[in-house]
Each structure stands twice: as structure tokens, then as C-alpha cells.
Amino acid sequence: MFMDNSFFSGVTVLDALRENSIDIAEESLLQLKYDPASVWGYIEVHIEQGPVLEWVGFPLGVVQGIAGQTRLKVTVRGSQGHAGTVPMSMRQDPMTAAAELIVLLERLCKHPKDFLSYDGRSNCSTLESLSSSLVCTVGEISSWPSASNVIPGEVTFTVDLRAIDDAGRETVLYELSNQLYQICEKRSVSCIVERKHDANAVMCDADLSSQLKSASYAALKRMTGATQHEIPVIMSGAGHDAMAMSHLTKVGMLFVRCRGGISHSPAEHVLDDDVWAAGLAVLAFLETHV
Ligand SMILES: NC(=O)N[C@H](N)C(=O)O
């Protein structure tokens, strides 16, 4: 099935392999996967893609865990019409409904405690941990037919929702969809919510993390000659290869400071010295294991 998938391009994985002279059956490809018993662990170094390390003034940080994530596609359908002729009171406008839904999402993710109750689905500690890591984003929106003098017939937008606490993420999604359908009903538009992607949170291995911490101390001492204060331990809101590797083995991650916390932008930048520090930390880590 995987080999016959064409994803976005229309070219199947099998076609792409064959075009590159790799004639392989799906069964043999599956046999290539690692035997968990043969793998000791997985270490990943990545730029932080956020502002924390720069803010605390450290080139390196140890990752405690990676947030779980859900991506939704929300389609809001209303009644397409003429921008000049349909009275405001007679509209079923999916654009204003989408705007209300997006503002609801922001309020829910900024203040989950105002929305979620202390019942069986969410207790006090889940709400605390949720509030600290929950982030929600609408990164794409499109309307049809997308003309300045037309009340749209349909608006589609994406939701990217992340939290370190999987149960909390589910609780937020449950609350979001409840409120979303209520708003759509109130505005006489129809809403379809499709769940496009889910990945559970991954916690880094405590031993690997403490070894990476010691290795980071050693690297920074070697570079600056000074003993560093506590190396920051941070959560990753971004997804990483370590998430996939965690199904196979224990994982550990090191973050490298980036300028302004900017990422997913051409302005993304790291200092050469910080990359050097990360290299020395990995070397120090390896030296304790050979
Ligand atoms: N490291 C990343 O930016 N990973 C993904 N693209 C993500 O978190 O969306």
C-alpha cells in the first residue's frame, strides 16, 4: 500500500524507486527496517526554531520531550451571494463564521482553563501542564470564489494544535469541535472538520538527556574555559525525526540556539560557534560511550 501511494505529486513511491533503477518489492523494503534489538538509541541535534535559548543566553539546550500534534481541515459552507444586494440579516456568510471560529480557537488555546472543566476528562494537573504547552495556529485559509464583491460560498482553513499532554490535546479538540458546531448552527452555515494528521507526544529518555547535559557542559567548558550555569531543559513544540525513531528505540535531543527564534522563514540563522558547540557536545557524548 505504501509503495503504491502517490502522495501529492501523482508519482508512486514504486515509480520513483524504479525510475532511479531501484527495482524492489514492498516485502523486501519492509525487511530493511531496523531490528530494535540491534539499536542502542537515537540522538538528534536540531536548531531550536524558537526563542528560548537566545532569551536565556545559552547556545545549547537539552530537549525534555516533543509535543504531540493534530492537524485539522475545517470547511465552512454558506450561501454564495452578491456583496451589494444581500441584506446583512439575510446572509449565511462562511467568511464571518470562519473568523469567529478562528478567534474562538485563539481564546481556547490562550485560556484553556476558562473553557475546560475539572471533570473526568480534565483534572487540575492536566490543565496546568496543558496551559504551559498548548499552541494553536491557523496557517492557511482560502475562500471560494474569492472575489471582492462576492459573499463566499465556502471557506476552508487549517488548524495546527500542539501540546505536550496528549489527553489534554484531545480534551481541547473535543471542546473545540463542540463549540465550533454550535457557532456554525447559530450562523446557519455547515461545518465539516477533517482530522488530517495526528502524532502523540514523545518524552526523551531521562538517561540520554542527562548524558547530553553533561556533554553540553563539557563542550561549553572547552570552548569558553568557564563553568556554565544550569543547561536549559526545554520542550519542543516542533516535530522532529526523533518522534518516528521513538517507535524503535530510546531518543535524546539537543537544541542549538537560533537568531530571534525565527524558523520556517528564509531569515532562519544559527551562529557557527553554536554549531561548533553542538558538535563538541556530541563528541563528548560519544567519548563517554566508546
Ligand atoms: N522541525 C519542524 O519544523 N518540524 C515540522 N515541520 C513541524 O513541527 O511542523
The ligand as a Tripos MOL2 file, in Angstrom:
@<TRIPOS>MOLECULE
LIG
    9     8     1     0     0
SMALL
NO_CHARGES

@<TRIPOS>ATOM
      1 N1         11.0870   20.7500   12.9200 N.am      1 LIG1
      2 C1          9.9710   21.1160   12.2540 C.2       1 LIG1
      3 O1          9.7890   22.2860   11.9010 O.2       1 LIG1
      4 N2          9.0600   20.0800   12.0420 N.am      1 LIG1
      5 C2          7.7510   20.2170   11.4410 C.3       1 LIG1
      6 N3          7.8350   20.7400   10.1320 N.3       1 LIG1
      7 C3          6.7360   20.9370   12.3190 C.2       1 LIG1
      8 O2          6.9240   20.9700   13.5440 O.co2     1 LIG1
      9 O3          5.7120   21.4070   11.8160 O.co2     1 LIG1
@<TRIPOS>BOND
     1     1     2 1
     2     2     3 2
     3     2     4 1
     4     4     5 1
     5     5     6 1
     6     5     7 1
     7     7     8 2
     8     7     9 1
@<TRIPOS>SUBSTRUCTURE
     1 LIG1         1 GROUP 0 **** ****
